[in-house]
Amino acid sequence: AITPRVIAGLAAVDRALVLKPGWERAVLLKSEILGAESRDLAAAYLQAYLQGNPGSRPAAGALAQIYVGQKRYPEARAVFDALWATDKGNRDVQFGVAVLALQDKDWKTAEALFEDLDRADYGETGVIETYLAQIAEETGRTQLAYERYLAVPDSERGWLARLRAAAMLGKLGRIDEARRYLADLPAVTQEQRIQVRQAEAQLLRDAGDFAGALAVLEKGLSEH
């Protein structure tokens, strides 16, 4: 049952909507209040609102986020696809479509959209490059994934991409090269040094060298 506090909040928002029908800020606030009780209620409310206001990007975005939270990726993608169909130049919406295509394992669509975003230099440093590397990895193009992880610019994402690059070398059977690569990484912080040891141990485990992996982890413990 909806609590009295929520009922009071909804009543206040409804009064605002009477004074200013269709006010998006109030609509979004109402969906948040409903969502705190039930995502299904919030989704149903936003769906009804969008039927009368199909061009409301904030409401559509809020509905898509609810779907994502419920792991209803096809529904979320349908919302973003509809938005993008009316505004092909909107890079933010394109990014949302690309991410949801990735979640939906539609690798071809996701890759094409991310490549276009990359050419447009969209987003924070390393984000698009990391997604492209992940797509190559997921689709079994290990050499390309290795190259794409190396291409992620220096940043927090860049560091993690370097570790994944080593893993790709391992998948390619280039274990010794991968270990040399990890040894040459500029691990500055203790956390980074631990991550390098863990990555090296995982390489060896994946190659079936469990004794070697254990030895690496033991060495790491003695160092840290």
Secondary structure as a PSIPRED ss2 file (coil, helix, strand):
# PSIPRED VFORMAT (PSIPRED V4.0)

   1 A C   1.000  0.000  0.000
   2 I C   1.000  0.000  0.000
   3 T C   1.000  0.000  0.000
   4 P H   0.000  1.000  0.000
   5 R H   0.000  1.000  0.000
   6 V H   0.000  1.000  0.000
   7 I H   0.000  1.000  0.000
   8 A H   0.000  1.000  0.000
   9 G H   0.000  1.000  0.000
  10 L H   0.000  1.000  0.000
  11 A H   0.000  1.000  0.000
  12 A H   0.000  1.000  0.000
  13 V H   0.000  1.000  0.000
  14 D H   0.000  1.000  0.000
  15 R H   0.000  1.000  0.000
  16 A H   0.000  1.000  0.000
  17 L H   0.000  1.000  0.000
  18 V H   0.000  1.000  0.000
  19 L H   0.000  1.000  0.000
  20 K C   1.000  0.000  0.000
  21 P C   1.000  0.000  0.000
  22 G C   1.000  0.000  0.000
  23 W C   1.000  0.000  0.000
  24 E H   0.000  1.000  0.000
  25 R H   0.000  1.000  0.000
  26 A H   0.000  1.000  0.000
  27 V H   0.000  1.000  0.000
  28 L H   0.000  1.000  0.000
  29 L H   0.000  1.000  0.000
  30 K H   0.000  1.000  0.000
  31 S H   0.000  1.000  0.000
  32 E H   0.000  1.000  0.000
  33 I H   0.000  1.000  0.000
  34 L H   0.000  1.000  0.000
  35 G H   0.000  1.000  0.000
  36 A H   0.000  1.000  0.000
  37 E H   0.000  1.000  0.000
  38 S C   1.000  0.000  0.000
  39 R H   0.000  1.000  0.000
  40 D H   0.000  1.000  0.000
  41 L H   0.000  1.000  0.000
  42 A H   0.000  1.000  0.000
  43 A H   0.000  1.000  0.000
  44 A H   0.000  1.000  0.000
  45 Y H   0.000  1.000  0.000
  46 L H   0.000  1.000  0.000
  47 Q H   0.000  1.000  0.000
  48 A H   0.000  1.000  0.000
  49 Y H   0.000  1.000  0.000
  50 L H   0.000  1.000  0.000
  51 Q H   0.000  1.000  0.000
  52 G H   0.000  1.000  0.000
  53 N C   1.000  0.000  0.000
  54 P C   1.000  0.000  0.000
  55 G C   1.000  0.000  0.000
  56 S C   1.000  0.000  0.000
  57 R H   0.000  1.000  0.000
  58 P H   0.000  1.000  0.000
  59 A H   0.000  1.000  0.000
  60 A H   0.000  1.000  0.000
  61 G H   0.000  1.000  0.000
  62 A H   0.000  1.000  0.000
  63 L H   0.000  1.000  0.000
  64 A H   0.000  1.000  0.000
  65 Q H   0.000  1.000  0.000
  66 I H   0.000  1.000  0.000
  67 Y H   0.000  1.000  0.000
  68 V H   0.000  1.000  0.000
  69 G H   0.000  1.000  0.000
  70 Q C   1.000  0.000  0.000
  71 K C   1.000  0.000  0.000
  72 R C   1.000  0.000  0.000
  73 Y H   0.000  1.000  0.000
  74 P H   0.000  1.000  0.000
  75 E H   0.000  1.000  0.000
  76 A H   0.000  1.000  0.000
  77 R H   0.000  1.000  0.000
  78 A H   0.000  1.000  0.000
  79 V H   0.000  1.000  0.000
  80 F H   0.000  1.000  0.000
  81 D H   0.000  1.000  0.000
  82 A H   0.000  1.000  0.000
  83 L H   0.000  1.000  0.000
  84 W H   0.000  1.000  0.000
  85 A H   0.000  1.000  0.000
  86 T H   0.000  1.000  0.000
  87 D C   1.000  0.000  0.000
  88 K C   1.000  0.000  0.000
  89 G C   1.000  0.000  0.000
  90 N C   1.000  0.000  0.000
  91 R H   0.000  1.000  0.000
  92 D H   0.000  1.000  0.000
  93 V H   0.000  1.000  0.000
  94 Q H   0.000  1.000  0.000
  95 F H   0.000  1.000  0.000
  96 G H   0.000  1.000  0.000
  97 V H   0.000  1.000  0.000
  98 A H   0.000  1.000  0.000
  99 V H   0.000  1.000  0.000
 100 L H   0.000  1.000  0.000
 101 A H   0.000  1.000  0.000
 102 L H   0.000  1.000  0.000
 103 Q H   0.000  1.000  0.000
 104 D C   1.000  0.000  0.000
 105 K C   1.000  0.000  0.000
 106 D C   1.000  0.000  0.000
 107 W H   0.000  1.000  0.000
 108 K H   0.000  1.000  0.000
 109 T H   0.000  1.000  0.000
 110 A H   0.000  1.000  0.000
 111 E H   0.000  1.000  0.000
 112 A H   0.000  1.000  0.000
 113 L H   0.000  1.000  0.000
 114 F H   0.000  1.000  0.000
 115 E H   0.000  1.000  0.000
 116 D H   0.000  1.000  0.000
 117 L H   0.000  1.000  0.000
 118 D H   0.000  1.000  0.000
 119 R H   0.000  1.000  0.000
 120 A C   1.000  0.000  0.000
 121 D C   1.000  0.000  0.000
 122 Y C   1.000  0.000  0.000
 123 G C   1.000  0.000  0.000
 124 E C   1.000  0.000  0.000
 125 T C   1.000  0.000  0.000
 126 G C   1.000  0.000  0.000
 127 V H   0.000  1.000  0.000
 128 I H   0.000  1.000  0.000
 129 E H   0.000  1.000  0.000
 130 T H   0.000  1.000  0.000
 131 Y H   0.000  1.000  0.000
 132 L H   0.000  1.000  0.000
 133 A H   0.000  1.000  0.000
 134 Q H   0.000  1.000  0.000
 135 I H   0.000  1.000  0.000
 136 A H   0.000  1.000  0.000
 137 E H   0.000  1.000  0.000
 138 E H   0.000  1.000  0.000
 139 T C   1.000  0.000  0.000
 140 G C   1.000  0.000  0.000
 141 R C   1.000  0.000  0.000
 142 T H   0.000  1.000  0.000
 143 Q H   0.000  1.000  0.000
 144 L H   0.000  1.000  0.000
 145 A H   0.000  1.000  0.000
 146 Y H   0.000  1.000  0.000
 147 E H   0.000  1.000  0.000
 148 R H   0.000  1.000  0.000
 149 Y H   0.000  1.000  0.000
 150 L H   0.000  1.000  0.000
 151 A H   0.000  1.000  0.000
 152 V C   1.000  0.000  0.000
 153 P C   1.000  0.000  0.000
 154 D C   1.000  0.000  0.000
 155 S C   1.000  0.000  0.000
 156 E H   0.000  1.000  0.000
 157 R H   0.000  1.000  0.000
 158 G H   0.000  1.000  0.000
 159 W H   0.000  1.000  0.000
 160 L H   0.000  1.000  0.000
 161 A H   0.000  1.000  0.000
 162 R H   0.000  1.000  0.000
 163 L H   0.000  1.000  0.000
 164 R H   0.000  1.000  0.000
 165 A H   0.000  1.000  0.000
 166 A H   0.000  1.000  0.000
 167 A H   0.000  1.000  0.000
 168 M H   0.000  1.000  0.000
 169 L H   0.000  1.000  0.000
 170 G H   0.000  1.000  0.000
 171 K H   0.000  1.000  0.000
 172 L C   1.000  0.000  0.000
 173 G C   1.000  0.000  0.000
 174 R C   1.000  0.000  0.000
 175 I H   0.000  1.000  0.000
 176 D H   0.000  1.000  0.000
 177 E H   0.000  1.000  0.000
 178 A H   0.000  1.000  0.000
 179 R H   0.000  1.000  0.000
 180 R H   0.000  1.000  0.000
 181 Y H   0.000  1.000  0.000
 182 L H   0.000  1.000  0.000
 183 A H   0.000  1.000  0.000
 184 D H   0.000  1.000  0.000
 185 L C   1.000  0.000  0.000
 186 P C   1.000  0.000  0.000
 187 A C   1.000  0.000  0.000
 188 V C   1.000  0.000  0.000
 189 T C   1.000  0.000  0.000
 190 Q H   0.000  1.000  0.000
 191 E H   0.000  1.000  0.000
 192 Q H   0.000  1.000  0.000
 193 R H   0.000  1.000  0.000
 194 I H   0.000  1.000  0.000
 195 Q H   0.000  1.000  0.000
 196 V H   0.000  1.000  0.000
 197 R H   0.000  1.000  0.000
 198 Q H   0.000  1.000  0.000
 199 A H   0.000  1.000  0.000
 200 E H   0.000  1.000  0.000
 201 A H   0.000  1.000  0.000
 202 Q H   0.000  1.000  0.000
 203 L H   0.000  1.000  0.000
 204 L H   0.000  1.000  0.000
 205 R H   0.000  1.000  0.000
 206 D H   0.000  1.000  0.000
 207 A C   1.000  0.000  0.000
 208 G C   1.000  0.000  0.000
 209 D C   1.000  0.000  0.000
 210 F H   0.000  1.000  0.000
 211 A H   0.000  1.000  0.000
 212 G H   0.000  1.000  0.000
 213 A H   0.000  1.000  0.000
 214 L H   0.000  1.000  0.000
 215 A H   0.000  1.000  0.000
 216 V H   0.000  1.000  0.000
 217 L H   0.000  1.000  0.000
 218 E H   0.000  1.000  0.000
 219 K H   0.000  1.000  0.000
 220 G H   0.000  1.000  0.000
 221 L H   0.000  1.000  0.000
 222 S H   0.000  1.000  0.000
 223 E H   0.000  1.000  0.000
 224 H C   1.000  0.000  0.000
